Structures are given as C-alpha cells and as structure tokens.
C-alpha cells in the first residue's frame, strides 16, 4: 500500500470523500453485527433458562436437543 499522499488538493478531497464513504459503510456493518450479536445473546440466554431454569426435565431435554443441532 502506498503511504504517499498526493499534493493536489482535489485529489486529497477525493481521497477524503472515499474514506468517509468507507467509514460510513463500515459503521453500518458494525451496527448490523451488534444487532445480530444482541439477538444471539438473547437466544442463548433463553436456551440457558430452558436448560438450567426451574423447568421440567422434559424442557431440559428439548433445549439440549436444540443446542446440539
């Protein structure tokens, strides 16, 4: 990767616009991944309650089967 920056102001502005656009795209991905992680954590918590909560043995067996899939 070339670490040299152009001397031309217009080229620098173009690079800055590209970097800002890339930053926005990556920020959107991070937000999307955070939402997915939150959903997965909630799902894991639900399964843990099913397995380790004060429910019947039948529910524990069902949750264990879900975890093994």
PyMOL commands that set and color helices and strands:
alter all, ss='L'
color gray80, all
select helices_A, chain A and resi 9-52+57-68
alter helices_A, ss='H'
color red, helices_A
deselect
rebuild
show_as cartoon
